[in-house]
Structures are given as structure tokens and as C-alpha cells.
């Protein structure tokens, strides 16, 4: 009987031990699961943070933007448009960069941007940028409606069709300037402190990036823009010129606003040997040298090269010119270039919108940074005086005995058009009055001898036409090559 009690007590004790061990095991499993879950959560957060590429401060800022977005989207007293809110947030960030070359574009604006790069669009043919809160012309494209109407590099656009563009985003101004083929748009521009209205007829702009003409024994290649295929076009035309026995060539980059950097590199590679640095890109302390990937074109090796530039030669035009000048592959003629030493890149979003932003600055192979300074030519050849005239306001009538700086511009312009004006003073004298009468009579205008709005408009039109045909600067370059 006593033995039986002992056996029962032993059995109970063993059962308790088993129960205790089982509960401890379950608790341990629960603990492992909890710890694993916690580790997984923190690991996920850590991986997420790492993948985002943001530091702690940046993540806090983005969180704040997200909270503001959610609050306005859900709690604003009127219905909101989620896409417009997000677009506005991105535009706000870009605006705060104070960079005329960075911008956010909607799907529709991205289409226009891609058309520019491909070389076909409807508009006036003028490259624009936003600088110091103003809309500025980088350069009008050669033979474009803008150039024919008298638009010049660094003109400041103040109005489009009479409406101020002050404070407007660049993309909004571009949208107003573009329109249907055959319609007109009037730009009010400021040049050297003078304001002038310029009426332009929109047209399909097909930018043929390379044009080749023979001037005697000299081959002239007019390069209008660095777009997809430009380097291939130039290479083909140089081979053609070489077969014709051409040894001296002029690469005319006047009013070339630039374009694709890779095309500038490939174009330089036509003349610059393999593995030579064409351009250096800098971002903070990091520097990358972009080298010529192929052997130089054999047909170009024995050619004497001249490059012709002016203040409208910008961006990729300067990358190419800088490399050619540094390696003494060409002599540069003309006037100092625009001075754009920074590079933009783009990021396209799933909805078709695009962010264009400045990513790098660039230097020539010999480490010259030309931003804001431009490239000075080896040989300066200034444009004729009439091509550099300030705009003469067409809301003022000038007449006998007036004394004004614009009177001097009238004299220079009329002399360029072939009228008898010998002195270049600011006084509206009898000689100028007679020249104005002769101009009015020849153009079927009222012969008053007063330089009024109608006379001014015809005068400006004829000067622009003359400038488009004037090859005096090019002729001086060709003369030096012969």
C-alpha cells in the first residue's frame, strides 16, 4: 500500500515536469517567432531605407511632403486633383533650384520636348530658357520664322500676344508661343533696354542638322543643332567633300543652341583621335572623362578646319568647339560664345511626364570651365554694325531735329540698306530726313520724312532679310583659308 502511494507521487511529479517543459518550450517558440518578426520588420525598414537612397533627414522631409499631400487630398474643403497636387509639388521643388535649365514637364510638354530632340515640331524655331526670373532667347534656329522675323540671342521675352509672361513657368510660355501652323504670335522682346513687338508666323520646324555647300574650294558645313543623327550626317558630308577634293572646311556653328551631348562627343571624334578626352564631367568631387571611342575619320585627318561661332553658339556647340580648340584641331573665328557649361539629364515617369535637371558641369579637355564666360575665338570677326543694332521702339515717331540714340541706329540701318547717310550722330538732320523720304518712296509709304511705326516695321523687316543673306563674316573666314 505504501509502495503504491509512492508510485503515484512519483508519477504526479513526472507529469508536472513534463507539463513544465512543454510550456517552457511553447513560450520559447513564441519568443523566437516574436523576435524573428521584429527582426524581419526592422530588416524590411532598413532595406527600404537603403533602397530609397535617402538619409534620415531626407526621409523626414519626404514624410512631411507625404503628410501634407494626404491632408490636402482628403481634408481640403473642395475636391482636389491628386495629379495636379503632385505636379505642383515637383514644380515647386524645381523652382526652388533657381536653375533656368531645370524643369518639370507634363506628358504633353514632354511630347514637345521629344519633338525638339528629334528635329520636327510646329512653332517659331527659337530656343528659350528661364534666367533670373525672365524668359530669354538662347538662339533662333537658322532660317526659322523667329530668325527671319528678327529674334536674336539673349532677347528677353516680356509678353506673348500682349500678355505678360512675368513669373510664368518656361513650359507655359513655350506652350503659348507654339500653336497651329500658319497662325501668328507676337512676342514683345527687350534688347539693350528697348522694347519691340515682333510678329511671327508659326510653321513646321524641320531642323536639318547639317547643311553642306561648296564656296569655291572651301567646304562650308552649317550645323544647326545637335540632335539625334547629327554626327552621322556630318561624317557623311565630310566624306562627300573629301571625294570632291575639298581640303579646307568651315564648320558654321553660329546660333546653334546645342542639344545632345553624346552627339557633340561623336562629332568631335570625327577629328579627335581614339581615347582622347573630349569633355570632362564634374559632380562634386567626382570627375569623369568622356573619351573619343573610335579612330578619327581618315578623310578628315588632312583637312584644314575652321569653326565659326557667335553669342548664339551654346551648350553642345561649346563642348565641340572647346575640344577642337584645345587639341588645335581647328582655329575658331567669330565672336565669344554664349557660355553654358552645365549638363542636363532627364528622368521620365510612368505617366509620361518628365523631369529635366542639371546634373553635372563640364570642362574642356584642358580643364577650362566656360560657364558664364563663353569661348573666345582665336580670330575675332565682328558682325556688321547693323546686325548688332538695338531694337528701335515702334511706338515713337522720330523726326527732324530730334536728338536720340535711336536716331544713330536709324542712320546705320539705312546706310546698310544703301541709302545716303554719311554721319552717325544722334541728331535727326536734313540728310537723314531725305534718306527716310527716299526709303518711304521706294517702299510705297507716305513720304513724310518722319520715321514712324509703318516706316520702322518695313525698315526692320528689310534689315532682317539683309542679315539672313549677308555672308560677309563667313566670306572673311573663307578668305583666310584660301
C-alpha positions in Angstrom: 0.0 0.0 0.0 2.8 2.4 0.9 4.6 1.4 -2.3 1.6 2.2 -4.3 1.4 5.8 -2.8 5.0 6.4 -3.6 4.4 5.3 -7.2 1.5 7.7 -7.5 3.5 10.6 -6.1 6.4 9.8 -8.5 4.0 9.7 -11.5 2.5 13.1 -10.5 6.0 14.6 -10.1 7.0 13.4 -13.6 3.8 14.7 -15.1 4.4 18.2 -13.6 7.9 18.1 -15.0 6.6 17.2 -18.5 4.0 20.0 -18.3 6.6 22.5 -17.2 9.0 21.5 -20.0 6.2 21.7 -22.6 5.0 25.2 -21.5 8.6 26.4 -21.5 9.1 25.1 -25.0 5.9 26.8 -26.2 7.0 30.1 -24.6 10.4 29.7 -26.2 8.8 29.1 -29.6 6.6 32.2 -29.2 9.6 34.2 -28.2 11.5 33.1 -31.3 8.6 33.9 -33.5 8.2 37.4 -32.0 12.0 38.1 -32.2 12.0 36.9 -35.8 9.1 39.1 -36.7 10.7 42.1 -35.0 14.0 41.4 -36.8 12.1 41.0 -40.1 10.2 44.3 -39.6 13.4 46.2 -38.8 15.2 44.5 -41.7 12.4 45.4 -44.1 12.5 49.0 -42.9 16.3 49.1 -43.1 16.3 47.6 -46.7 13.5 50.0 -47.6 15.5 53.0 -46.4 18.6 51.7 -48.1 16.8 51.2 -51.4 15.3 54.7 -51.2 18.8 56.2 -51.2 17.7 58.8 -48.6 19.3 59.6 -45.3 17.4 60.2 -42.1 16.9 63.9 -42.7 15.8 63.4 -46.2 13.3 60.7 -45.2 11.8 63.1 -42.6 11.3 65.8 -45.3 9.7 63.3 -47.7 7.4 62.1 -44.9 6.4 65.7 -44.3 5.6 66.2 -48.0 3.5 62.9 -48.0 1.6 64.1 -44.9 0.8 67.4 -46.5 -0.3 65.7 -49.7 -2.6 63.3 -47.8 -4.1 66.1 -45.7 -4.9 68.4 -48.7 -6.1 65.4 -50.8 -8.5 64.1 -48.1 -9.5 67.1 -45.9 -9.5 70.2 -48.1 -13.0 71.7 -48.2 -13.2 71.5 -52.0 -12.5 68.4 -54.3 -8.8 68.2 -55.2 -7.0 66.7 -58.2 -4.3 64.3 -56.9 -2.2 64.6 -60.1 -2.3 68.4 -60.0 -1.2 68.4 -56.4 1.8 66.1 -57.1 2.7 68.0 -60.3 2.7 71.2 -58.3 4.9 69.7 -55.5 7.5 68.7 -58.1 7.4 72.0 -59.9 7.8 73.8 -56.6 11.0 71.8 -55.8 12.4 72.5 -59.3 11.6 76.2 -59.0 13.5 76.4 -55.7 16.7 75.3 -57.5 16.8 78.7 -59.3 18.2 76.9 -62.3 17.0 78.1 -65.8 17.8 74.7 -67.3 15.9 72.5 -64.9 12.2 72.0 -65.3 9.3 69.5 -64.8 7.2 68.7 -67.9 3.8 67.2 -68.1 3.1 64.4 -70.6 2.0 66.9 -73.3 5.1 69.1 -72.7 7.3 66.0 -72.8 6.0 65.3 -76.3 7.1 68.8 -77.4 10.5 68.3 -75.8 11.0 65.0 -77.6 9.9 66.6 -80.8 12.7 69.2 -80.3 15.3 66.5 -79.9 14.1 64.6 -83.0 14.0 67.8 -85.0 10.4 68.2 -86.0 7.7 70.4 -84.4 5.4 73.4 -85.1 6.4 76.7 -83.7 8.7 79.7 -84.4 12.1 77.9 -84.1 13.7 79.7 -81.1 15.4 78.0 -78.2 14.3 79.6 -74.9 15.5 79.5 -71.2 14.4 81.0 -67.9 17.1 83.1 -66.4 16.9 85.4 -63.4 13.1 85.1 -63.5 13.0 86.2 -67.1 12.4 84.3 -70.3 15.4 84.7 -72.6 16.1 83.5 -76.1 19.2 81.3 -76.3 19.2 81.5 -80.0 16.9 81.4 -83.0 17.4 78.5 -85.4 18.8 79.2 -88.8 16.2 80.1 -91.4 13.4 79.7 -88.8 10.4 82.0 -88.6 11.9 83.5 -85.5 15.2 84.4 -87.2 13.5 85.8 -90.3 11.3 88.0 -88.1 14.3 89.4 -86.2 14.6 87.5 -83.0 18.2 87.5 -81.7 20.2 85.6 -79.0 19.7 86.9 -75.5 16.5 88.8 -76.3 14.2 88.9 -73.2 10.6 87.9 -73.9 8.3 90.1 -71.8 4.9 89.4 -73.5 3.3 86.8 -75.7 0.3 88.2 -77.7 0.2 91.3 -75.4 0.0 89.2 -72.2 2.9 89.5 -69.7 5.0 86.3 -69.1 6.4 87.7 -65.8 6.7 84.9 -63.2 5.3 82.3 -65.7 7.0 78.9 -65.9 9.1 78.3 -69.0 6.9 75.5 -70.2 3.8 77.7 -70.1 5.5 80.4 -72.2 6.6 77.7 -74.7 3.1 76.4 -74.9 1.8 79.9 -75.7 4.4 80.5 -78.3 3.7 77.3 -80.1 0.4 76.7 -81.9 -1.2 75.7 -85.2 0.8 76.0 -88.4 0.1 79.2 -90.3 -1.1 81.2 -87.3 0.7 84.3 -85.9 2.1 85.0 -82.5 3.5 88.4 -81.3 6.5 88.4 -79.0 7.3 91.6 -77.1 11.1 91.5 -76.5 13.6 93.7 -74.7 17.0 94.2 -76.2 19.5 96.6 -74.6 16.7 98.3 -72.7 14.5 98.8 -75.7 11.1 97.1 -76.1 9.8 95.9 -79.5 6.8 93.9 -80.8 7.8 91.1 -83.3 5.1 89.3 -85.2 6.0 85.8 -86.2 4.1 83.2 -88.3 4.2 79.7 -86.9 5.4 76.9 -89.2 6.6 73.3 -89.2 10.1 73.4 -88.0 12.2 70.7 -89.5 15.7 71.1 -88.2 18.1 69.7 -90.8 21.0 69.5 -88.6 23.8 69.6 -91.2 23.9 71.5 -94.5 26.8 71.4 -96.9 27.8 73.9 -99.6 30.9 74.5 -101.6 32.3 78.0 -101.7 34.9 77.7 -104.4 37.5 75.2 -103.0 36.2 75.6 -99.4 33.5 73.4 -97.9 31.1 75.0 -95.5 29.1 72.9 -93.1 26.3 74.7 -91.4 25.4 72.8 -88.2 22.0 74.0 -86.9 21.5 71.8 -83.8 23.0 68.7 -82.1 20.1 66.2 -82.4 19.9 62.5 -83.0 22.0 61.7 -86.1 23.9 65.0 -86.4 27.3 63.4 -86.2 26.4 60.7 -88.8 25.2 63.5 -91.1 28.4 65.5 -90.7 30.5 62.4 -91.3 28.7 61.5 -94.5 29.0 65.1 -95.8 32.7 65.3 -95.0 33.3 62.0 -96.9 31.4 63.6 -99.8 33.6 66.8 -99.6 36.8 64.7 -99.4 35.8 62.9 -102.7 35.3 66.3 -104.2 38.9 67.2 -103.3 38.0 69.7 -100.6 40.8 70.3 -98.1 39.7 73.5 -96.3 36.4 73.4 -94.4 34.3 75.7 -92.2 32.0 74.4 -89.5 29.5 77.1 -89.0 28.0 76.9 -85.5 26.5 80.4 -85.3 23.2 80.4 -83.5 23.5 76.7 -82.8 21.8 76.3 -79.4 23.3 72.9 -78.7 21.3 69.7 -77.9 22.5 66.2 -77.3 25.9 65.9 -75.5 26.6 62.4 -77.0 26.3 63.8 -80.5 28.8 66.5 -79.7 31.3 63.8 -78.5 30.7 61.7 -81.6 31.1 64.7 -83.8 34.4 65.7 -82.1 35.5 62.1 -82.6 35.4 62.7 -86.4 38.5 64.8 -85.9 39.9 63.8 -82.5 41.8 60.5 -82.1 40.6 57.5 -80.1 40.9 57.6 -76.3 41.5 61.3 -76.2 39.3 63.2 -73.7 36.6 65.2 -75.5 34.9 66.6 -72.3 35.2 66.2 -68.6 32.1 65.9 -66.4 32.2 67.0 -62.8 29.8 66.4 -59.9 31.1 67.4 -56.5 34.5 65.8 -56.2 33.8 63.1 -58.8 35.2 63.6 -62.3 34.5 61.5 -65.4 36.4 61.9 -68.6 34.4 61.2 -71.8 36.8 59.9 -74.4 36.6 59.5 -78.1 35.5 55.9 -78.6 36.7 55.4 -82.2 39.6 56.3 -84.5 39.3 59.7 -86.1 37.7 59.8 -89.6 40.6 59.2 -92.1 39.0 61.6 -94.7 39.1 64.4 -92.1 42.7 64.0 -91.0 44.3 66.1 -93.7 41.6 68.8 -93.7 42.2 72.4 -92.5 39.3 73.1 -90.2 37.8 76.5 -89.2 35.0 76.8 -86.7 32.7 79.9 -86.9 30.8 80.9 -83.7 28.9 83.8 -82.2 27.0 84.6 -79.0 24.2 82.3 -80.1 26.5 79.2 -80.1 25.7 77.4 -76.8 25.9 74.1 -74.9 27.0 71.2 -77.1 28.3 73.7 -79.7 30.7 74.9 -77.0 31.6 71.3 -76.0 32.6 70.6 -79.6 34.4 73.9 -80.1 36.2 73.7 -76.8 37.6 70.2 -77.6 38.7 71.2 -81.1 40.3 74.4 -79.9 42.2 72.6 -77.0 43.7 70.0 -79.3 44.5 72.6 -82.0 42.3 70.7 -84.5 40.6 73.9 -85.6 41.0 77.6 -85.5 38.0 79.4 -84.0 36.6 82.5 -85.7 33.8 85.0 -84.9 32.7 86.3 -81.5 32.6 84.9 -78.0 30.1 82.1 -77.5 27.1 82.0 -75.2 28.7 80.3 -72.1 26.7 77.3 -71.0 29.0 74.9 -69.1 26.5 72.7 -67.4 24.8 69.4 -68.5 21.1 68.4 -68.1 19.7 64.9 -67.9 16.1 63.6 -67.8 14.0 61.2 -65.9 10.7 60.1 -67.4 7.9 58.9 -65.1 5.4 56.1 -65.8 2.6 58.7 -66.6 4.7 60.2 -69.4 5.8 63.3 -67.5 9.5 64.3 -67.4 11.9 65.8 -65.0 14.8 67.7 -66.7 17.5 68.8 -64.3 21.1 69.9 -64.2 23.3 67.0 -63.1 26.8 68.0 -64.0 29.1 70.7 -65.0 31.5 70.2 -67.9 35.1 71.3 -68.7 37.1 71.3 -71.9 39.9 68.7 -72.2 42.3 71.2 -70.8 40.0 71.9 -67.9 38.6 75.3 -69.0 35.2 76.0 -67.3 33.3 78.3 -69.7 30.0 78.7 -67.9 29.0 82.4 -68.0 32.2 83.3 -69.9 31.9 81.5 -73.2 34.8 80.5 -75.6 36.8 83.3 -77.1 37.7 82.9 -80.8 41.3 82.7 -82.0 40.4 85.3 -84.5 37.6 87.8 -83.7 35.4 88.7 -86.7 32.6 91.0 -85.6 29.2 91.1 -87.3 28.3 94.1 -89.4 27.2 97.1 -87.3 23.6 96.9 -88.5 23.3 93.3 -87.2 24.0 94.5 -83.6 21.6 97.4 -83.6 19.3 97.8 -80.6 15.6 97.5 -81.3 14.1 100.8 -82.3 10.8 101.2 -80.4 7.9 101.4 -82.9 5.6 103.4 -80.6 7.7 106.5 -81.1 8.0 108.7 -84.2 11.4 110.3 -84.9 11.6 113.5 -86.9 13.8 116.5 -87.9 15.8 118.0 -85.0 15.3 115.1 -82.6 18.4 114.1 -80.7 18.2 110.4 -79.6 20.5 107.4 -79.6 17.9 105.5 -81.7 18.4 108.1 -84.4 22.0 106.8 -84.8 20.6 103.3 -85.2 18.3 104.6 -88.0 21.3 106.1 -89.8 23.4 102.9 -89.5 20.5 100.8 -90.7 19.6 103.0 -93.7 23.2 103.1 -94.8 23.4 99.3 -94.7 20.3 99.3 -96.9 22.1 101.5 -99.4 20.8 105.0 -98.6 22.9 108.1 -98.5 23.7 108.7 -94.8 27.3 109.7 -94.1 27.4 110.8 -90.5 26.5 108.6 -87.5 25.5 111.2 -84.9 22.4 111.1 -82.8 20.9 114.2 -84.4 18.0 113.8 -86.9 19.3 116.2 -89.5 18.2 117.1 -93.0 20.4 114.4 -94.6 18.6 111.7 -92.6 15.2 113.3 -93.4 15.9 113.0 -97.1 17.1 109.4 -96.7 13.9 108.5 -94.8 11.8 110.1 -97.6 13.7 108.0 -100.2 13.1 104.9 -98.2 9.4 105.6 -97.9 9.0 106.4 -101.6 10.8 103.2 -102.7 8.5 101.2 -100.4 5.2 102.9 -101.3 4.8 104.5 -97.9 3.6 108.0 -97.0 6.6 110.3 -97.9 6.7 112.4 -94.8 10.4 112.2 -93.9 9.3 111.1 -90.4 10.4 107.7 -89.1 7.0 106.5 -87.9 5.7 103.0 -86.9 4.9 101.9 -90.5 8.4 103.0 -91.7 10.0 101.3 -88.7 8.3 98.0 -89.4 9.4 98.0 -93.0 12.9 99.1 -92.1 13.2 96.3 -89.5 11.9 93.7 -92.0 14.4 94.7 -94.6 17.3 94.6 -92.2 16.4 91.1 -91.1 16.2 90.0 -94.7 19.6 91.5 -95.4 21.1 89.9 -92.3 19.8 86.4 -93.4 21.5 86.8 -96.8 24.6 88.5 -95.5 27.6 86.2 -95.7 30.3 88.9 -95.0 31.5 87.2 -91.8 31.7 83.8 -93.5 33.4 85.3 -96.5 36.2 86.7 -94.2 36.7 83.2 -92.8 36.8 81.6 -96.2 39.3 84.3 -97.4 41.7 83.4 -94.6 41.5 79.7 -95.5 42.4 80.2 -99.2 
